[in-house]
Amino acid sequence: MKDLHSFGWYAARVSKHLPKEAFQPVPTRLFGGLAYLIIVVGGFLAIGLFNLHPLINLFISIVLGLSFASLGFLGHEILHGTVVRKPWLRNFLGAIAFWPLSTGPQLWRKWHNMNHHVHTQHDENDPDAWPTLEKISKTKFLRWIYKLPFIVRSLSAFLSLSVQFTAHTLKCFAIYIKDFNPKTQPKVWLQAILPWATWIGLLFVMGFGNWFFAFLLPLLIANFIVMAYISTNHRLNPLVPVNDPLANSLTVTVPKWVDIMHFNFSYHTEHHLFPAMSSKYYPLVKKHLKEMWPDRYHEMPLTKALWALIKTPRVYFQHNDLVDVSGGRMISSLGNGLDPDNLKFRNFDKTKFQSPKMEATPLNIQTTQTKSNHE
């Protein structure tokens, strides 16, 4: 791995090439949020008040899922302070945007802003980082899971994108609620409970059939869209001891109209470099990053990144490699030799994984390279 630098090191060198307005909030982003909010309310009314054909309800449900996801992307931007700066207004608008995904603004800022961004791809401190081989070896259940055939784990992980964001939100609530000041905890609890109370209340008002199309299916769709980005943001990158956005983050590319719908969420390396900057200016940041560090910068189409996730394992070994325990093989991460178009695995001695007392020492690595069986 090349020498690592902090995000501040890069920011200091890029910021002098950016216009001053790039560092100001952009409240006009709220117009997009208002449009999505109108679509959501209209979709609820259409499904709830009219006895529509199931295929029409399905179409509305897909539109609602797309809108839920886009509101989540806007909520992410709002809670970084790039739309409005006043804390109470930022939290209020962020809560509305994240309401469909049932994520409270203060939990999100604690989990995402204060932990994920500060400790990105740190094996202990980043709540979003995938586990190491040493960590899963200490848990009997995880050892069993990662001994399942690779294809089973891979496809299950891909399908589970439709629930992962909601599940991870609940997990992070359980982890971080105790870290809040006792006087603040009731507010965090309320922010977590109120959205779910809304959606459960909607179930009793609409009945299960309409509620399925109005909320449950859109939630699954939104989870999948949001996690399609989040899973590719870092999971092909190595774990790092220094928070280097060019090493630990991946920017994916999507059609321009998708970037407009999703508030430029695809520009993830840029976001980790300037989290307090509106994503409106990330294309300009990307231009300078590619000019200044073309050999460090990582990008690929979203579809290719998702396919690479399906074909590669998700357990880290010694930070830079990804290990398939059941198959007895490993592959390098981005920046360390991973080529999504030509995956080459190395063998490793999987018998070393049998003991829960496995230490973080090198396994019996064999240097013979083998072509991926999934190409």
Buried (B, 14 or more C-beta within 10 A) or exposed (E): EEEBBEBEBBBEBBBEEBEEEBBEBBBEBBEBBEEBBEBBEBBBEBBBEEEBEEEEBEBBBBBBBBBBBBBBBBBBBBBBBBBBEEEEEBBBBBBBBBBBBBBBBBBBBBBBBEBBBEBBBBBEEBBBBBBBBBBBBEEEEBBEBBEEEBEEBBEEBBEBBBBBBBEBBEEBBEBBBEEBEEEEBEBBBEBBEBBEEEBEEBBEEBEEEBBBBBBBBBBBBBBBBBBBBBBBBBBBBBBBEBBBBBBBBBBBBBEEEBBEBBBBBBBBBBBBBBBEBBBBBBEBBBEBBEEBBEEBBBBBBBEBBBBBBEBBBBBBBBBBBBBBBBBBBBBBBBBBEBEBEEBBBBBBEBEBBEEEEBEEEEBEBBEEEEEEEEE
